[in-house]
């Protein structure tokens, strides 16, 4: 499954250039760009991601999986679906980027309660900033974050930064694996 996902990511979600032509959210220029949404939102990609992430968390005693909207949302839903099929149901949740100012004011949307053990997920990690924000907001809502999973690690220090907040941090695919699949190097 992982090799098939790498192939799909390389075809639909990963762009590489000999020159640093891609501007990142940080303003930094990069040789490559990853937009996981075309992969994750495709039927086969959703199936593969859901199963691979479920495989990466099924050893845990958790009740929820989610992260910062929008990048984490389809991963959480795919994983929750796969978990039900796998006989170990895990609820999906979403963490808001902005706190709403009406109704019940919560960072976390979904059927989650204080004290539940969860995994925070993200589609791509560079510096870890958005993942750390998700961890902090989950904790504000009383959730216990036991692991972090990112679909793609750009290998720019993000995993290490996140490990300052959660000891158990893993990626499904690394930048090096994508580059190797494409037969390119920096």
Beta strands, then each sheet from edge to edge (+ up, - down):
strand 1: 14-16
strand 2: 22-23
strand 3: 29-30
strand 4: 32-34
strand 5: 64-68
strand 6: 91-95
strand 7: 108-109
strand 8: 117-125
strand 9: 144-153
strand 10: 169-174
sheet 1: 1+ 4-
sheet 2: 2+ 3-
sheet 3: 7+ 6- 5- 8- 9- 10-
end
